């Protein structure tokens, strides 16, 4: 079989464009509607997507006046979607900075059991001082410290997921033995950040380990991805930048002894689809006209660590912005935004318009054929293994992609026409981790 695209649907309330909630078709309370997300997951599954994905943050993000604010806890939401779907993968974000390994390892293993092996965890370290204040901290830990904790967090999670051997439960009714004690062992982890005895209080899940996703593109983020990630959600604006990121991360993965094909890179794309180019551009212009610039400038100022009054709408960004090294938050997104503004000489007002659709992800307006061409160009040029599809408006944008773009990709032999497996790892073409091998003692007593 020729190399195949992987498609993930990144679902966000009424859509990724910040003004999507103001359209007549939109339900402004969709962010807390389980039925809304069930319907979206079913649309994506009809399109044979690999997975759906939910971002999350342990803090109320941004100004509540700007767009629908607040979100359901995503692992709870995934259990509802597991019951409403049968094949599509289910990925949720959870922070390693503001959780403990035992709780998260148990939570994602539980979702994997509930879904029959379709769970994925987007590992984030959570940028911004606001979240820290919800967890008895005055400020966020330093960037490098957050990533050091994340690496140990994952090591503990792996140990917990493997603390049960696959064949530990035997359910022998005649002998009265449900599981073999010597095949369930403590992990006795003692590290810099965590002390965890284990074992996990849950048998090994269908996938062994839930799929690990990572989304940071800073140096620390790429280092973590190379060591642990199986899929990477990333943001690039140009083909050249995407190719450079792809080549760099695949090389880093090989350098730590992993097969680069076991790490899949999925840039985000915000497609605005119309029957004609003019129709697509009209929708894009309508959405941009509904942006409240005062709210958008406030968010931009927070990202750039400047005051809103330092960003006049009709001037370019100030020359004296902080260097990336001075940013302890989302370093890679900061650099992407500044680079975009400088490269295209955008005014603040123009930059707000460019960010309104995807917060720095690539936006593309056109016909289904043109959207398919844009996707194939990057895929064929070794800039992506697939894409994080981020519809500007939901549900209509996802429906348009499934009904009109997916068939083109299928006709070109780039994307599946049917699911060939049952787990998320099957969809991504990734092996199930073998886990801890049976000990000599276990073999003797079995």
N, C-alpha and C positions, 0 to 999 in steps of 0.2 A: 504494500500500500504506500502511496506517495505521502509525503509529509502533510499532516492535517492541521488546520487551524484549531485553536481552543478559544471558546467564547464564554466570557463571564458577564452576567448582567448585574451591574452595580445599581441597586435600587435605593432611591432616596425620595420619600414622600411623594410630592407632585412632580418630581423631575429635578434634574441637576441645574437647570437655569433658575437663578434665584427669584425671578419674577414669574415662574411657571404657575404658582398658586393663584395668580391674579387673572388667569385666563378663564373664560366662561365655562370651559369643560372641566376645570379642576375642582376637586374637593379639598378645600383648605384645611380640613381636619384629617386628611389621609394619613398623616404621620402617626396617628394612634389607632388606625383602623386595621385590625387583623384581616378582615375580609379583603381590603384593598391589596395587601401584600400576598394573600393567598392567590388572588386573581393574577397578579403579576408573575408569581412563581409558576403558575400553570401556563401562562402565555410563554414564558421562557422555556419551559419544559416542552411545550408544543413545538418550539423552534429548535429543540435538541441541544440547547445550551449545556455546556459542561456544568455550570453552577450559577447560583445567585449569591450576592454578597451584600452585607450590611456593615457600614462604617459605624463607629461608636466612639463616644468620649465620656469620661466620668465627670463631666462638667457641662452646664448649660452654655452652649457655644453661641457667641455673637449676641446681637441685639434682637430681642423677641419681636420688635417691630418690623424687622426686615423680611422674614420669611417664616413659614411654620417651624416652630422651635420645640425642642424636646423630642425624644424618640423612645420607643419601647426597648427594653433590655434585649439585645439581639439573640442571645442563646435561648431565652424564653420564647421569642418569636419563632426561632428555627424549629422548635418542637411542634408548633402549630402548623408550620409549612411542611414538616415531615409527614403529617397525617393527610395533607391535601395534595401531595405529589408522590411519585413512586421511583423516579430515576434521578432527577436533577440534584446536583451537589448543593450543599447548604453551608455557606461560609459566614462567620461572624467575627467581628473585631473584639479583642479583649486586651487590656493593658497589663504588661508585666511590672509596671511601676506601682500600680495601685491595686494589686491583687497578690495572693499567695499561691505558690505552685500547686499545693494539694487541692485547693478548691477549684482552680481552673482545670487541672488535669481531670478531676472527677466530672466537672461540668461538660467538657468537650467529649469525654468518653461516654457520658450519658447520652448526649445528642447523637453520637455515632451509633449507640445501641438502638435508640428510639427510631432513627432514620434508616436502619439497616445498612450502615456503612457509608453515609453520605456527608459526614461532618468535616469542616475545615476551620482552622483557626488563623485569623489574620493577626499576627503578633505585632503589637505596637508598644512604644515606650512612652507615649503621651507627652506632647510638647505643651508648654505654657504654664505660667505660675498659678492660673486660676484653679486648675484641677488639684494642685498640691494643697490648696487651702481647704479642700473638702476632705482631706485625709490627715489632718493634724500637723501639716507642714507649713512653714512660712513661705517657702519658695520651692520651685521644682529642683530636683537633683540635677547636677551638671550633666550635659549631653553624654559624655564618655561614661559617667557613672551609671546612667540609665541603661546604656547598651551593655555594660559589663554585667549588670544585674539580669538583663534579659537573657544573656547567654547562659548564665547559671540556672536561671528559671527554666529554660528549655531543657537543660541537662537533667534537672530534677523531674520535669514532666515526663521525659522519655523513660527514666528509671521507674517512675510510678506506673506508666502504661505497661511496662514490661515486668512488673513485680508479680503478675500472674502469668504462668505459662499457659499457652493456648489449650493444652490438654489437662489443665488442673481440674476443671469440673468433670466428673465422670458419672454423676447421678446414678450410682449403682443401688437400686432399690433393694436388691436381694441382700447385699452386705450391709446396707445402711450407711454407706459412705457417699456423701454428695460431692466432695472435692478432696484432692490429695494435699495434705497440709504442707508437704515438703516441696510442692510446686507453687506455693504462694509465700513469698519471703519479704521481710523488711528490706528497705533500700539503705537505711542508715547513712543518709547523706549528711555530711558536715562540710560546709563551704564558707565562703566569705560573706554571703548574703543570707543563706538559708541553712537550717538544720531540720531535716525531715526524716522521720523514722520509716514511715510506710508500713505495710504495703498499701496500695490503693484499695478502698473498700468496694471494689467493683471488678468483675472479671474482665479480661482483655476484650476490647471491642472488635467489631467486624473488620475494621481496617488496620487493627494493631495500633497504629498511631493515626489520629485525625490528620488530614493534609495540613501542612504548615505553609502559610502564606506570609509574606513580608512586604512592606510598602515604603520603607525609608530608602532614600537615594543618596544620603550623605556618605562620607567615607566609612563612618561607623556602621551605618545602615547596610551598605554594600558588603562590609565584612561579615555582619551577622547573616545576611542573605546567603552569601557564598558557603557558609558553614552549615546552615540549618534549613533554609527555605526550599520549598519544592515548587512554589509559584511566587512571582513577584509582580505586584501591581505598581506601575510606575507612571510618570508624567514626563513626556517630551513634546516639544513644539515642532521640531524639524526632523526630517529623515536623517540628516547627518548626526544630530544629537542622539537620536534613538539608536543608530548603528553603533556609535561610540559607546553608549551605555551597555548595549547588548554584548559587544565584543569584550568590554572590560569585565562585566559580571561573569560571563562564561569563562574567561581566563582565570578570574579569582576562584571560581568553583573548581576548576581543574587543579589549581595550585594547592588547594587544601585536600586533594586526593579524591574528589568526587567526579563522577561522570557529568559533564556539563549538560547532557541531554536530560538529566533528572531535575533540572531547574528550568522552569518555563517562565518566560518574560512576557508580560501582558500590559502594554501601555494603555492608558485610558484614551478613549475617543468619544466626543459628544456629537453624535450625528443628528442633524436637523434635516429631515427627509421630506421632499415634496415630489409631486408628479412631474413637475418641471423645475428647472433651476429657479425661475422667477417665483414659483410657489414656495420653495424652500427659503429663499431670501426674504420673502414677505413675512414668513413665520419668525425667522430670526430677527428681523427688524421690529416686529410687533413685540417680541419678548424683550429686546433691548430697550424699547421705548418705555417699558413698564418698570424698569429698574429705578429704585429710589436712590439717587446719587449720594445723598447725605448719609444714608446708612452704609452704602458700599464704601464710601471714603473712610468712614470710621473703622470698618473692618480692615481695609487696606493699611491704614495707619497702624493698627495693632500688629499686623503682620510685619510691617517694615520697622517697627519700634520707633515711630516718630509721632508727633502731634498732628491731628487732622488739619489744623491751620497751616502746617508746613507743606501741605499738598494742595496748592491752588488747582482748581479743576482744569483750567486751560493752559497749564504749564507742564513741562516734563518733570520727571522725578528730580528732586534736589541732588546735587552732585555729592554731598557729604553724607551719604547713607552709611550705616555700619557695614563692616566687612563680615563675611559669613562666619569667620572665626569668633566674632563677638556675639553671635546669635546662639542662645542655648535652647531655642525652640526648634521649629521645623526648618532646619538648615537648608535642605535641598529645595524645598518649595520657595523659600525666601530667595535663593539664588535664581531659580527659574523665573520668578516674577520680575526681578530686577533686570535680568538678562533680556527677557522679552521686551520690556519697556525701553531699554537702552538700544537694543538692536533695531527696533522698528520706530524709534524716536516718537513714542506715544505720549500724548498728554495724559494727565491723570484721568480725565473724563474718558478718553479712548481706552486706557488700560482697564478702567472699571468695566467698560463694555466687553472687552476681551475676556475678562475674568468672570463675568456674570454667568456664562454658560457652563464653565467647568473648573473654575478656581485654579487655572493654570494648565489643565489638561487640554489637549488638542481639540478644537471644535472644527466641524466640517459640515457645510450646508450644500445639498445637491440632490440629485435624483438617486434612486436605488442603485442604478448602474455605476454612478460616480462614487457613491459610498463604498460599494464593493471594490471598485478600482483602487480607491485610497487604501483600503484594508489590504488588498493583495499586493500593492506596491511595497508596503513596509514588510509584509510577510516574506515576499520573494527576495527582498534586499537584505535579509538577515538583520532586521531591526526589531522583529517581534516573533514570538511563537504563537501569538494570538492576541486578543484584545479584550480589554475591560470596557464593555459597552455601557455608556452613561447617557441614556436618553434625556434630552433637554426637557421633555414633557412626558409625564406618565398619567395614564397608561398608553396614550396614543402613540408616543414615540417608540415604545417597545413593540407594540403591535405592528407598526409600520416596518420596523426592522425585521421582525419575524416573518411577516407576510411577503415582503418585497425584496429584502436584501439577502436573507438566508437562502431562498431558492436560487439566487444567482450564484452564491458561493458554492452551493451544492452542485449546480450544473457544471461549474468549473472544476469539480473534483477536489475542492479545498476543504469541505466540511461534511461531516457525517449526515447521512439521511435517516439513520436509526441509531439508537444506543446499542452498543455491542457488549456492554458490561452493566453491572448493577451498582458499583460503588463509585465514589468520587475519584478514587485512585485509578479505577478502570478508565474513567472518562479522560483523565489526564495522562494515561499511559504510564503510570508509576506503580512500581511493585509494592506489595504489602511488606512492611518490615518484619523480619523473621522473629524478632523478640529473643528472649532469653532461652538458651538451649536447655533441654532436659538434663538434669545432673545425673551422675553415675548412681547416686543413692536412689533417685527417683526411678531410674530404669530398673534397679534391682528390686524395688518394692512395688512396682506397678503390677 
